[in-house]
Amino acid sequence: MYKRLDTNAPKYMMRFKDFPDKVEGDYYNCDQFNEYLNDYIKYHDLEKYVQFNTAVTDVSINDNTQDSQKHWKVSTIKNVGGEQEVDYFDYVLVCNGHNSVPMYPYSNVKDLDQFKGLVQHVHNFRDAYSDEYKGKNILIVGAKWSGMDILYHFLGHKRLDVADFKTITVSQGGFGVLHHSTNFKSFYDEGKVIIK
C-alpha cells in the first residue's frame, strides 16, 4: 500500500451498520480504515475467532459426516513447518484478495527490457513525492481506479511545482472520461498532463 492511499468507495459502503465511524468526510484513508476495522474487532471481541500465521492448505466438502455434521472440511497449517490441523465448518468464505498479485498488461511490449528508466506496477508504488520522480517524464498506463489514484497523488499535493516532474502522460485505454475532468485544467493547459 502506498502513502496517502484513500479508499475508492465511499465509507458508507464500507462500514458496518452496527458500528459508526469517527471519520469526517466521505472516504477513509488507509490508516483510518485500518483503525476502524481494529476498533470493530475489539468492540465485538472478535480476535479470539481469528487465526493468524495460518495457511489454508485444503477446503473440501465433508464426505464423512461421522466426524462432523458440518458441510466443509478445512485443513490448515499454523506457522511455517507446523502440524496440519483439520476443522469443520458450516460455511466458508473465500477472501483471497483478488488484487494481491499484480497484473502486468505490458508484458508483450517490445524491447521493454532495454528501457533505462523505472518500470513499476502500482502494487509496488509507495510515494509520489519521492525524489525518484523529480524532473522525470512519467507515463501512467491505464486510467482506471489505481491509475487515476496515482495521477491524483502526483498532481494533488501542496508542494507540487514545476521542478517535481516534467510531464505525466496517461494512456487511458477504454476508460475515456479523464479528458472531461476540469480538476487539473491548468496542468492540461500547460502541457504537463497529456491524455492519449
Beta strands, then each sheet from edge to edge (+ up, - down):
strand 1: 54-61
strand 2: 72-78
strand 3: 84-89
strand 4: 136-141
strand 5: 165-171
strand 6: 193-195
sheet 1: 1+ 2- 3+
sheet 2: 4+ 5+ 6+
end
